[in-house]
Amino acid sequence: MADFKLDVDSPYPAPPKEVLRFTHKAINYQQSAIRYRHYGKNIEHIIEKAVTFDEGPEKDALIKTIANHLKKSYLNWNRNSVDDDVILQNLAELSGKRLQLSEEHKLSHTSEILARNKKKKFIKPTGNQFGNNQSGTPGPGGFHKMRKKI
């Protein structure tokens, strides 16, 4: 602000101008395109890894887990109901049609996913119920006991 023109007494020497005006080199981040932002880049990596699995029950379970994760991510982003066909189309597109969920496997219901995502309400304890002192504030170990009770 003062461009080193102030006369200030200090127990330490003033830093040189060059040190304060030094800027670091910018970090280069990967600029890769994400097809579906609500799924993220990591799910694309997981899908690419799943494609390499041999056919069998393990791969089928992995595909079902990925599809349910896609549905959960979609619902977290949009908060609307989504048809399973949309999720399966997105999975096929992301995998280059190399991953298909069989007809016998069904995705989790939307209401189940949304119920798991709801925030749990905090219940304020009263009195000495959870190891509180007379003022009503948690005493030693009060929060720990409260967490176990709830």
DSSP file with accessible surface (Angstrom, degrees, kcal/mol):
  #  RESIDUE AA STRUCTURE BP1 BP2  ACC     N-H-->O    O-->H-N    N-H-->O    O-->H-N    TCO  KAPPA ALPHA  PHI   PSI    X-CA   Y-CA   Z-CA
    1    1 A M              0   0  247      0, 0.0     0, 0.0     0, 0.0     0, 0.0   0.000 360.0 360.0 360.0 -45.5    0.0    0.0    0.0
    2    2 A A    >   -     0   0   39      4,-0.0     3,-1.2     0, 0.0     0, 0.0   0.461 360.0-130.6 -94.4  -1.3    2.7    2.5    0.9
    3    3 A D  T 3   -     0   0   68      1,-0.3    14,-0.0     2,-0.1     0, 0.0   0.878  65.8 -61.6  54.2  41.0    5.2    1.0   -1.6
    4    4 A F  T 3  S+     0   0   91      1,-0.1    -1,-0.3    13,-0.0    13,-0.0   0.760 109.3 120.6  60.9  28.9    7.9    0.8    1.1
    5    5 A K    <   +     0   0  167     -3,-1.2     2,-0.3     2,-0.1    -2,-0.1   0.399  43.7 100.0-102.4   3.9    7.9    4.6    1.6
    6    6 A L        -     0   0  127      2,-0.0     2,-0.9     1,-0.0    -4,-0.0  -0.696  68.2-138.3 -89.6 142.5    7.0    4.5    5.3
    7    7 A D        +     0   0  156     -2,-0.3     2,-0.4     2,-0.0    -2,-0.1  -0.855  36.0 169.9 -99.3 104.1    9.7    4.9    8.0
    8    8 A V        -     0   0  103     -2,-0.9     2,-0.5     2,-0.0     6,-0.1  -0.951  31.8-136.3-122.2 133.2    8.8    2.3   10.6
    9    9 A D        +     0   0  156     -2,-0.4    -2,-0.0     2,-0.0     3,-0.0  -0.777  37.5 162.3 -85.4 128.9   10.8    1.2   13.6
   10   10 A S        -     0   0   72     -2,-0.5     4,-0.1     2,-0.1    -2,-0.0  -0.993  49.2-128.8-146.3 147.6   10.7   -2.6   13.9
   11   11 A P  S    S+     0   0  118      0, 0.0    -1,-0.1     0, 0.0    -2,-0.0   0.665  98.4  58.2 -70.4 -11.9   12.8   -5.2   15.7
   12   12 A Y  S    S-     0   0  179      1,-0.0    -2,-0.1     3,-0.0     2,-0.0  -0.884  94.6-105.7-117.3 150.0   13.1   -7.0   12.4
   13   13 A P        -     0   0  121      0, 0.0    -1,-0.0     0, 0.0     0, 0.0  -0.353  42.1-100.8 -71.3 151.7   14.5   -5.8    9.1
   14   14 A A        -     0   0   80     -6,-0.1     3,-0.1     1,-0.1    -4,-0.0  -0.471  40.7-111.6 -69.6 140.3   12.0   -4.9    6.3
   15   15 A P        -     0   0   63      0, 0.0    -1,-0.1     0, 0.0     2,-0.0  -0.415  37.2-100.8 -70.6 150.6   11.7   -7.6    3.6
   16   16 A P    >>  -     0   0   69      0, 0.0     4,-1.3     0, 0.0     3,-0.7  -0.361  26.2-118.5 -70.1 152.8   13.0   -6.8    0.2
   17   17 A K  H 3> S+     0   0   85      1,-0.2     4,-1.5     2,-0.2     5,-0.1   0.857 111.1  61.5 -59.2 -35.6   10.5   -5.7   -2.5
   18   18 A E  H 34 S+     0   0  145      1,-0.2     4,-0.4     2,-0.2    -1,-0.2   0.863 101.0  52.7 -62.8 -35.6   11.4   -8.7   -4.7
   19   19 A V  H X4 S+     0   0   94     -3,-0.7     3,-0.8     1,-0.2    -1,-0.2   0.914 110.6  46.3 -68.1 -41.0   10.3  -11.2   -2.0
   20   20 A L  H 3< S+     0   0  108     -4,-1.3    -1,-0.2     1,-0.2    -2,-0.2   0.766 113.6  48.3 -75.2 -22.6    6.9   -9.7   -1.6
   21   21 A R  T 3< S+     0   0  149     -4,-1.5    -1,-0.2     2,-0.1     2,-0.2   0.403  82.9 119.3 -98.4   3.8    6.2   -9.4   -5.3
   22   22 A F    <   -     0   0  134     -3,-0.8     2,-0.4    -4,-0.4    -3,-0.0  -0.473  45.4-164.8 -70.7 133.4    7.3  -13.0   -6.1
   23   23 A T        -     0   0  117     -2,-0.2     2,-0.1     3,-0.0     3,-0.1  -0.951  15.9-122.9-120.0 145.2    4.6  -15.1   -7.7
   24   24 A H        -     0   0  158     -2,-0.4     2,-0.1     1,-0.1     3,-0.1  -0.441  35.1 -93.5 -80.3 158.5    4.6  -18.9   -8.0
   25   25 A K        -     0   0  192     -2,-0.1    -1,-0.1     1,-0.1     2,-0.1  -0.438  47.2-105.7 -69.3 142.3    4.2  -20.7  -11.2
   26   26 A A        -     0   0   86     -2,-0.1     2,-0.5     1,-0.1    -1,-0.1  -0.404  30.7-121.3 -68.8 144.6    0.7  -21.7  -12.1
   27   27 A I        -     0   0  121     -2,-0.1     2,-0.6    -3,-0.1    -1,-0.1  -0.747  20.6-132.5 -88.3 130.7   -0.2  -25.4  -11.7
   28   28 A N        -     0   0  157     -2,-0.5     2,-0.3     3,-0.0    -1,-0.0  -0.751  23.8-163.1 -86.1 118.9   -1.5  -27.0  -14.8
   29   29 A Y        -     0   0  167     -2,-0.6     2,-0.2     1,-0.1     0, 0.0  -0.713  30.3 -96.7 -98.1 152.5   -4.6  -29.0  -14.2
   30   30 A Q        -     0   0  177     -2,-0.3     2,-0.5     1,-0.1    -1,-0.1  -0.495  30.9-159.0 -66.7 132.3   -6.0  -31.7  -16.5
   31   31 A Q        +     0   0  176     -2,-0.2     2,-0.4     2,-0.0    -1,-0.1  -0.589  31.2 152.8-112.3  66.8   -8.7  -30.2  -18.7
   32   32 A S        -     0   0   60     -2,-0.5     2,-0.2     1,-0.0     9,-0.0  -0.775  46.0-112.1 -99.2 145.1  -10.5  -33.3  -19.7
   33   33 A A        -     0   0   88     -2,-0.4     2,-0.5     1,-0.0    -1,-0.0  -0.488  20.6-148.2 -76.2 140.5  -14.2  -33.2  -20.7
   34   34 A I        -     0   0   55     -2,-0.2     3,-0.3     1,-0.2     7,-0.1  -0.947   2.4-154.1-108.0 123.8  -16.7  -34.9  -18.4
   35   35 A R  S    S+     0   0  133     -2,-0.5     2,-0.5     1,-0.3    -1,-0.2   0.931  87.9  21.7 -65.0 -47.6  -19.7  -36.3  -20.3
   36   36 A Y    >>  -     0   0   44      4,-0.2     4,-1.7     1,-0.1     3,-1.3  -0.938  68.3-164.9-124.8 107.5  -22.1  -36.1  -17.4
   37   37 A R  T 34 S+     0   0  182     -2,-0.5    -1,-0.1    -3,-0.3     4,-0.1   0.823  87.5  61.3 -63.3 -31.7  -21.1  -33.7  -14.7
   38   38 A H  T 34 S+     0   0   39      1,-0.2    -1,-0.3     2,-0.1    39,-0.1   0.712 108.6  43.8 -71.9 -16.8  -23.5  -35.1  -12.2
   39   39 A Y  T <4 S-     0   0   15     -3,-1.3     4,-0.4     1,-0.1    -1,-0.2   0.797 104.1-147.9 -91.3 -35.8  -21.7  -38.5  -12.4
   40   40 A G     X  -     0   0   22     -4,-1.7     4,-0.7     1,-0.1    -4,-0.2  -0.074  26.3 -77.8  90.8 168.5  -18.2  -37.1  -12.3
   41   41 A K  H  > S+     0   0   60      1,-0.2     4,-1.6     2,-0.2     3,-0.3   0.833 120.1  64.2 -75.9 -32.8  -14.9  -38.2  -13.8
   42   42 A N  H  > S+     0   0  123      1,-0.2     4,-2.3     2,-0.2    -1,-0.2   0.875  97.6  55.5 -63.0 -35.7  -14.2  -41.0  -11.3
   43   43 A I  H  > S+     0   0    7     -4,-0.4     4,-2.5     1,-0.2    -1,-0.2   0.870 103.8  55.7 -67.1 -30.9  -17.3  -43.0  -12.4
   44   44 A E  H  X S+     0   0   23     -4,-0.7     4,-2.1    -3,-0.3    -1,-0.2   0.914 108.5  47.7 -64.9 -39.0  -15.9  -42.9  -15.9
   45   45 A H  H  X S+     0   0  108     -4,-1.6     4,-1.9     2,-0.2    -2,-0.2   0.898 111.2  50.8 -66.9 -40.0  -12.7  -44.4  -14.6
   46   46 A I  H  X S+     0   0   81     -4,-2.3     4,-2.5     2,-0.2    -2,-0.2   0.910 109.8  50.2 -63.6 -41.8  -14.6  -47.1  -12.7
   47   47 A I  H  X S+     0   0    0     -4,-2.5     4,-1.9     1,-0.2    -2,-0.2   0.922 108.3  52.2 -64.1 -42.5  -16.6  -48.0  -15.8
   48   48 A E  H  X S+     0   0   84     -4,-2.1     4,-0.7     1,-0.2    -1,-0.2   0.888 111.9  46.9 -61.4 -36.6  -13.5  -48.3  -17.8
   49   49 A K  H >< S+     0   0  136     -4,-1.9     3,-0.8     1,-0.2     4,-0.4   0.893 108.6  55.0 -70.6 -38.7  -12.1  -50.7  -15.2
   50   50 A A  H >< S+     0   0    1     -4,-2.5     3,-1.3     1,-0.2    -2,-0.2   0.830  98.3  63.5 -65.4 -30.3  -15.3  -52.7  -15.1
   51   51 A V  H 3< S+     0   0   27     -4,-1.9    -1,-0.2     1,-0.3    -2,-0.2   0.847  97.2  57.8 -62.5 -30.0  -15.2  -53.3  -18.8
   52   52 A T  T << S+     0   0   95     -3,-0.8    -1,-0.3    -4,-0.7    -2,-0.2   0.615  83.9 106.1 -79.3 -10.6  -12.0  -55.3  -18.3
   53   53 A F  S <  S-     0   0   66     -3,-1.3     2,-0.1    -4,-0.4     3,-0.1  -0.349  77.5-110.0 -68.7 148.7  -13.6  -57.8  -15.9
   54   54 A D        -     0   0  146      1,-0.1     5,-0.4    -2,-0.0    -1,-0.1  -0.486  43.5 -91.1 -73.9 149.8  -14.4  -61.3  -17.2
   55   55 A E  S    S+     0   0  144     -2,-0.1    -1,-0.1     4,-0.1     3,-0.1  -0.285  79.6  89.2 -61.2 143.5  -18.0  -62.2  -17.7
   56   56 A G  S  > S-     0   0   25      1,-0.1     4,-2.2    -3,-0.1     5,-0.2  -0.929  90.7 -55.9 153.7-176.3  -19.7  -63.7  -14.6
   57   57 A P  H  > S+     0   0  113      0, 0.0     4,-2.3     0, 0.0     5,-0.2   0.838 126.6  57.4 -65.1 -30.2  -21.6  -63.0  -11.4
   58   58 A E  H  > S+     0   0  144      2,-0.2     4,-2.0     1,-0.2     5,-0.1   0.925 109.3  44.5 -66.6 -42.8  -18.8  -60.7  -10.1
   59   59 A K  H  > S+     0   0   10     -5,-0.4     4,-2.7     2,-0.2    -1,-0.2   0.903 111.9  53.4 -67.6 -39.7  -19.1  -58.5  -13.2
   60   60 A D  H  X S+     0   0   52     -4,-2.2     4,-2.3     1,-0.2    -2,-0.2   0.915 109.8  47.8 -61.0 -42.8  -22.9  -58.5  -13.1
   61   61 A A  H  X S+     0   0   53     -4,-2.3     4,-2.4     2,-0.2    -1,-0.2   0.893 111.7  50.8 -65.2 -38.7  -22.8  -57.4   -9.4
   62   62 A L  H  X S+     0   0   46     -4,-2.0     4,-2.7     2,-0.2    -2,-0.2   0.921 109.5  49.7 -65.5 -42.4  -20.3  -54.6  -10.3
   63   63 A I  H  X S+     0   0    5     -4,-2.7     4,-2.7     2,-0.2    -2,-0.2   0.919 111.3  49.4 -62.5 -43.0  -22.5  -53.4  -13.2
   64   64 A K  H  X S+     0   0   72     -4,-2.3     4,-2.5     2,-0.2    -1,-0.2   0.920 111.5  49.3 -63.2 -41.1  -25.6  -53.3  -10.9
   65   65 A T  H  X S+     0   0   92     -4,-2.4     4,-2.2     2,-0.2    -2,-0.2   0.919 111.9  48.3 -64.7 -42.0  -23.6  -51.4   -8.2
   66   66 A I  H  X S+     0   0    6     -4,-2.7     4,-2.6     2,-0.2    -2,-0.2   0.930 111.4  50.3 -63.6 -44.2  -22.4  -48.9  -10.8
   67   67 A A  H  X S+     0   0    0     -4,-2.7     4,-2.2     1,-0.2    -2,-0.2   0.913 111.0  48.5 -62.8 -42.1  -25.9  -48.4  -12.2
   68   68 A N  H  X S+     0   0   29     -4,-2.5     4,-2.5     2,-0.2    -1,-0.2   0.884 110.9  51.3 -64.9 -36.1  -27.3  -47.8   -8.7
   69   69 A H  H  X S+     0   0   72     -4,-2.2     4,-2.8     2,-0.2    -2,-0.2   0.908 108.2  51.7 -66.7 -39.6  -24.5  -45.3   -8.0
   70   70 A L  H  X S+     0   0    0     -4,-2.6     4,-2.5     2,-0.2    -2,-0.2   0.920 110.9  48.2 -60.5 -42.5  -25.4  -43.5  -11.3
   71   71 A K  H  X S+     0   0    4     -4,-2.2     4,-2.5     2,-0.2    -2,-0.2   0.928 111.8  49.1 -65.0 -42.2  -29.0  -43.3  -10.1
   72   72 A K  H  X S+     0   0   73     -4,-2.5     4,-2.3     1,-0.2    -2,-0.2   0.929 112.4  47.8 -63.4 -43.7  -28.0  -42.0   -6.7
   73   73 A S  H  X S+     0   0   16     -4,-2.8     4,-1.9     2,-0.2    -1,-0.2   0.908 111.0  51.4 -64.2 -41.2  -25.7  -39.4   -8.2
   74   74 A Y  H  X S+     0   0   54     -4,-2.5     4,-2.8    -5,-0.2     5,-0.4   0.930 112.0  46.5 -60.6 -44.5  -28.5  -38.3  -10.7
   75   75 A L  H  X S+     0   0    0     -4,-2.5     4,-2.0     1,-0.2    -2,-0.2   0.852 109.6  53.8 -70.1 -33.5  -30.9  -38.0   -7.8
   76   76 A N  H  < S+     0   0   76     -4,-2.3    -1,-0.2    -5,-0.2    -2,-0.2   0.881 116.4  39.2 -64.9 -36.9  -28.5  -36.0   -5.7
   77   77 A W  H  < S+     0   0  153     -4,-1.9    -2,-0.2    -5,-0.2    -1,-0.2   0.907 131.2  23.8 -79.3 -43.6  -27.9  -33.6   -8.5
   78   78 A N  H  < S-     0   0   51     -4,-2.8    -3,-0.2    -5,-0.2    -2,-0.2   0.722  78.0-150.8-100.2 -28.0  -31.5  -33.2   -9.8
   79   79 A R     <  +     0   0  139     -4,-2.0     2,-0.3    -5,-0.4    -4,-0.1   0.713  61.8 110.7  59.9  19.6  -33.7  -34.2   -6.9
   80   80 A N  S    S-     0   0  110     -6,-0.3    -1,-0.2     1,-0.0    -2,-0.1  -0.808  80.1 -91.1-114.1 164.2  -36.3  -35.4   -9.3
   81   81 A S        -     0   0   95     -2,-0.3     2,-0.4    -3,-0.1    -1,-0.0  -0.436  42.7-157.3 -70.0 147.1  -37.5  -38.9  -10.1
   82   82 A V        -     0   0    8     -2,-0.1     2,-0.2    -3,-0.0    28,-0.1  -0.989  15.0-122.0-131.0 139.6  -35.5  -40.6  -12.8
   83   83 A D    >>  -     0   0   98     -2,-0.4     4,-1.3     1,-0.1     3,-0.9  -0.574  20.0-128.9 -77.5 140.9  -36.6  -43.5  -15.0
   84   84 A D  H 3> S+     0   0   46     -2,-0.2     4,-2.6     1,-0.2     5,-0.2   0.821 107.0  64.8 -60.9 -29.0  -34.3  -46.6  -14.9
   85   85 A D  H 3> S+     0   0   94      1,-0.2     4,-2.3     2,-0.2    -1,-0.2   0.875  98.9  53.0 -63.0 -36.0  -34.1  -46.6  -18.7
   86   86 A V  H <> S+     0   0   48     -3,-0.9     4,-2.5     2,-0.2    -1,-0.2   0.932 110.2  47.4 -63.7 -44.6  -32.3  -43.2  -18.6
   87   87 A I  H  X S+     0   0    0     -4,-1.3     4,-2.6     1,-0.2    -2,-0.2   0.928 112.4  49.0 -63.0 -43.6  -29.7  -44.6  -16.2
   88   88 A L  H  X S+     0   0   50     -4,-2.6     4,-2.3     1,-0.2    -1,-0.2   0.875 110.9  50.5 -67.2 -34.9  -29.2  -47.7  -18.3
   89   89 A Q  H  X S+     0   0  129     -4,-2.3     4,-2.5     2,-0.2    -1,-0.2   0.914 111.1  48.8 -66.5 -41.9  -28.8  -45.5  -21.5
   90   90 A N  H  X S+     0   0   14     -4,-2.5     4,-2.8     2,-0.2    -2,-0.2   0.904 111.0  50.4 -64.3 -40.7  -26.2  -43.4  -19.7
   91   91 A L  H  X S+     0   0    1     -4,-2.6     4,-1.9     2,-0.2     6,-0.2   0.927 111.1  48.7 -62.1 -43.7  -24.4  -46.5  -18.5
   92   92 A A  H  <>S+     0   0   13     -4,-2.3     5,-4.0     1,-0.2     4,-0.4   0.913 113.6  47.0 -63.5 -40.6  -24.4  -47.8  -22.1
   93   93 A E  H ><5S+     0   0   98     -4,-2.5     3,-1.0     3,-0.2    -2,-0.2   0.926 112.1  48.9 -68.2 -43.5  -23.1  -44.5  -23.5
   94   94 A L  H 3<5S+     0   0    5     -4,-2.8    -1,-0.2     1,-0.2    -2,-0.2   0.820 117.1  42.4 -66.5 -29.5  -20.4  -44.1  -20.8
   95   95 A S  T ><5S-     0   0    0     -4,-1.9     3,-0.7    -5,-0.2    -1,-0.2   0.392 113.7-112.6 -96.6   2.4  -19.2  -47.7  -21.4
   96   96 A G  T < 5S-     0   0   51     -3,-1.0    -3,-0.2    -4,-0.4    -4,-0.1   0.877  72.5 -61.5  66.9  34.4  -19.4  -47.6  -25.2
   97   97 A K  T 3 <S+     0   0  163     -5,-4.0    -1,-0.2    -6,-0.2    -5,-0.1   0.703 115.2 115.8  61.7  25.2  -22.2  -50.1  -25.0
   98   98 A R    <   +     0   0  125     -3,-0.7     2,-0.5    -6,-0.3    -2,-0.1   0.622  65.7  59.0 -95.5 -15.2  -19.9  -52.7  -23.4
   99   99 A L        +     0   0    1     -8,-0.2     2,-0.4    -7,-0.2    -4,-0.2  -0.971  63.0 170.2-117.6 123.2  -21.8  -52.8  -20.1
  100  100 A Q        -     0   0  114     -2,-0.5     2,-0.5    -3,-0.1   -37,-0.1  -0.998  29.3-133.1-131.1 133.7  -25.4  -53.8  -20.0
  101  101 A L        -     0   0   21     -2,-0.4   -41,-0.0   -38,-0.1    -2,-0.0  -0.736  30.7-121.9 -85.8 128.8  -27.5  -54.6  -17.0
  102  102 A S    >   -     0   0   44     -2,-0.5     3,-1.0     1,-0.1    -1,-0.1  -0.268  19.3-113.2 -69.3 160.0  -29.4  -57.8  -17.4
  103  103 A E  T 3  S+     0   0  161      1,-0.2    -1,-0.1     3,-0.0    -2,-0.0   0.782 112.8  62.7 -64.1 -29.8  -33.2  -57.8  -17.1
  104  104 A E  T 3  S+     0   0  156      2,-0.0     2,-0.5     0, 0.0    -1,-0.2   0.760  91.0  77.5 -71.6 -22.2  -33.2  -59.9  -13.9
  105  105 A H    <   -     0   0   42     -3,-1.0     2,-0.4   -45,-0.0    -4,-0.0  -0.771  66.6-166.9 -91.2 127.3  -31.3  -57.2  -12.1
  106  106 A K        -     0   0  136     -2,-0.5     2,-0.1     3,-0.0     3,-0.1  -0.891  18.9-120.0-112.1 146.1  -33.4  -54.2  -11.0
  107  107 A L        -     0   0   15     -2,-0.4     3,-0.1     1,-0.1   -23,-0.1  -0.389  42.0 -85.0 -78.3 160.0  -32.1  -50.9   -9.7
  108  108 A S        -     0   0   28      1,-0.1    -1,-0.1    -2,-0.1     2,-0.1  -0.305  53.3-100.1 -61.5 147.9  -33.0  -49.6   -6.3
  109  109 A H     >  -     0   0  115      1,-0.1     4,-1.8    -3,-0.1     3,-0.5  -0.425  25.8-121.2 -71.9 147.1  -36.2  -47.7   -6.1
  110  110 A T  H  > S+     0   0   17      1,-0.2     4,-2.7     2,-0.2     5,-0.2   0.886 111.8  54.9 -56.9 -41.7  -36.0  -43.9   -6.1
  111  111 A S  H  > S+     0   0   71      1,-0.2     4,-2.1     2,-0.2    -1,-0.2   0.869 106.1  52.5 -64.8 -33.7  -37.8  -43.6   -2.7
  112  112 A E  H  > S+     0   0  104     -3,-0.5     4,-1.8     2,-0.2    -1,-0.2   0.924 111.4  46.1 -65.2 -44.3  -35.2  -45.9   -1.1
  113  113 A I  H  X S+     0   0    4     -4,-1.8     4,-1.3     1,-0.2    -2,-0.2   0.933 114.1  47.2 -65.5 -44.9  -32.3  -43.8   -2.4
  114  114 A L  H  X S+     0   0   48     -4,-2.7     4,-0.8     1,-0.2    -1,-0.2   0.871 109.0  55.1 -66.9 -34.2  -33.9  -40.5   -1.4
  115  115 A A  H >< S+     0   0   63     -4,-2.1     3,-0.6    -5,-0.2    -1,-0.2   0.899 107.8  49.6 -66.1 -36.1  -34.7  -41.9    2.1
  116  116 A R  H 3< S+     0   0  151     -4,-1.8    -1,-0.2     1,-0.2    -2,-0.2   0.803 109.5  52.9 -69.7 -28.1  -31.0  -42.8    2.6
  117  117 A N  H 3< S+     0   0   46     -4,-1.3    -1,-0.2    -5,-0.1    -2,-0.2   0.572  82.4 110.9 -86.3 -10.8  -29.9  -39.4    1.5
  118  118 A K  S << S-     0   0  160     -4,-0.8     2,-0.2    -3,-0.6    -3,-0.0  -0.383  74.4-112.9 -65.1 143.8  -32.2  -37.4    3.9
  119  119 A K        -     0   0  202     -2,-0.1     2,-0.4     1,-0.1    -1,-0.1  -0.511  27.1-120.7 -75.9 143.7  -30.3  -35.6    6.7
  120  120 A K        -     0   0  203     -2,-0.2     2,-0.2     1,-0.1    -1,-0.1  -0.663  28.5-119.4 -84.8 136.1  -30.9  -36.9   10.2
  121  121 A K        -     0   0  192     -2,-0.4     2,-0.5     1,-0.1    -1,-0.1  -0.494  21.2-122.8 -76.2 143.3  -32.3  -34.3   12.5
  122  122 A F        -     0   0  147     -2,-0.2     2,-0.6     2,-0.0    -1,-0.1  -0.731  20.4-149.6 -87.0 128.3  -30.3  -33.4   15.6
  123  123 A I        -     0   0  111     -2,-0.5    27,-0.1     0, 0.0    -1,-0.0  -0.884  11.6-137.6-101.3 119.3  -32.2  -33.9   18.9
  124  124 A K        -     0   0  170     -2,-0.6     2,-0.1     1,-0.1    -2,-0.0  -0.645  20.7-132.1 -78.6 123.7  -31.2  -31.5   21.6
  125  125 A P        -     0   0   16      0, 0.0     2,-0.3     0, 0.0    -1,-0.1  -0.368  18.2-149.7 -73.8 154.4  -30.9  -33.3   24.9
  126  126 A T    >   -     0   0  101     -2,-0.1     3,-1.2     6,-0.0     4,-0.2  -0.928  49.1 -17.5-123.8 149.8  -32.5  -31.9   28.0
  127  127 A G  T 3  S-     0   0   46     -2,-0.3     3,-0.4     1,-0.2     5,-0.2  -0.157 112.9 -35.1  62.6-149.6  -31.5  -32.0   31.7
  128  128 A N  T >  S+     0   0   97      1,-0.2     3,-1.5     3,-0.1    -1,-0.2   0.195  99.3 115.2 -93.9  15.8  -29.1  -34.6   33.0
  129  129 A Q  T <  S+     0   0  120     -3,-1.2    -1,-0.2     1,-0.3    -2,-0.1   0.831  84.8  30.6 -58.2 -36.5  -30.2  -37.3   30.6
  130  130 A F  T 3  S-     0   0   16     -3,-0.4    16,-0.3    -4,-0.2    -1,-0.3  -0.064 131.3 -76.8-117.1  31.5  -26.9  -37.5   28.7
  131  131 A G  S <  S+     0   0   27     -3,-1.5     8,-0.8     1,-0.2    11,-0.2   0.790  80.6 156.9  83.4  24.6  -24.4  -36.6   31.4
  132  132 A N  B     -A  138   0A   5     -5,-0.2    -1,-0.2     6,-0.2     2,-0.1  -0.470  38.9-122.6 -81.5 157.8  -25.1  -32.8   31.3
  133  133 A N    >   -     0   0   73      4,-1.8     3,-1.7    -2,-0.1    -1,-0.1  -0.215  43.5 -81.8 -85.7-173.7  -24.4  -30.5   34.2
  134  134 A Q  T 3  S+     0   0  179      1,-0.3    -7,-0.1     2,-0.1    -1,-0.1   0.774 125.2  63.9 -64.2 -25.3  -27.1  -28.4   35.9
  135  135 A S  T 3  S-     0   0   89      2,-0.1    -1,-0.3     1,-0.1    -8,-0.0   0.604 112.1-115.4 -77.8  -9.5  -26.9  -25.6   33.2
  136  136 A G  S <  S+     0   0   35     -3,-1.7    -2,-0.1     1,-0.4    -1,-0.1   0.427  77.1 122.9  92.4  -3.7  -28.1  -28.0   30.6
  137  137 A T  S    S-     0   0   74      1,-0.1    -4,-1.8   -11,-0.0    -1,-0.4  -0.654  75.3 -89.6 -89.6 151.8  -24.8  -28.0   28.6
  138  138 A P  B     -A  132   0A  43      0, 0.0    -6,-0.2     0, 0.0     3,-0.1  -0.334  43.6-154.3 -62.0 133.2  -23.0  -31.2   27.9
  139  139 A G    >   -     0   0   15     -8,-0.8     3,-2.6     1,-0.2     4,-0.4  -0.156  50.1 -39.1 -90.1-166.9  -20.6  -32.2   30.6
  140  140 A P  T 3  S+     0   0  132      0, 0.0    -1,-0.2     0, 0.0     0, 0.0  -0.360 136.8   3.7 -58.7 124.5  -17.5  -34.4   30.2
  141  141 A G  T 3> S+     0   0   42     -3,-0.1     4,-2.4    -2,-0.1     5,-0.2   0.520  95.4 125.6  78.8   4.8  -18.4  -37.2   27.9
  142  142 A G  H <> S+     0   0    1     -3,-2.6     4,-2.3   -11,-0.2     5,-0.2   0.922  73.3  44.3 -64.4 -45.8  -21.9  -35.7   27.3
  143  143 A F  H  > S+     0   0  124     -4,-0.4     4,-2.6     2,-0.2    -1,-0.2   0.902 112.5  53.7 -66.7 -37.3  -21.7  -35.6   23.6
  144  144 A H  H  > S+     0   0   90      1,-0.2     4,-1.7     2,-0.2    -2,-0.2   0.945 112.2  43.5 -62.0 -45.0  -20.2  -39.1   23.5
  145  145 A K  H  X S+     0   0  110     -4,-2.4     4,-1.9   -15,-0.2    -1,-0.2   0.891 112.1  54.4 -67.0 -37.1  -23.1  -40.5   25.5
  146  146 A M  H  X S+     0   0    6     -4,-2.3     4,-2.0   -16,-0.3    -2,-0.2   0.922 105.6  52.7 -63.9 -41.7  -25.6  -38.5   23.5
  147  147 A R  H  < S+     0   0  172     -4,-2.6    -1,-0.2     1,-0.2    -2,-0.2   0.898 109.6  48.8 -62.2 -39.6  -24.2  -40.0   20.2
  148  148 A K  H  < S+     0   0  157     -4,-1.7    -1,-0.2     1,-0.2    -2,-0.2   0.886 110.5  50.8 -68.2 -37.1  -24.7  -43.5   21.6
  149  149 A K  H  <        0   0  147     -4,-1.9    -2,-0.2    -5,-0.1    -1,-0.2   0.888 360.0 360.0 -68.1 -40.7  -28.2  -42.9   22.8
  150  150 A I     <        0   0  109     -4,-2.0    -2,-0.2    -5,-0.2    -3,-0.1   0.918 360.0 360.0 -78.1 360.0  -29.4  -41.4   19.5
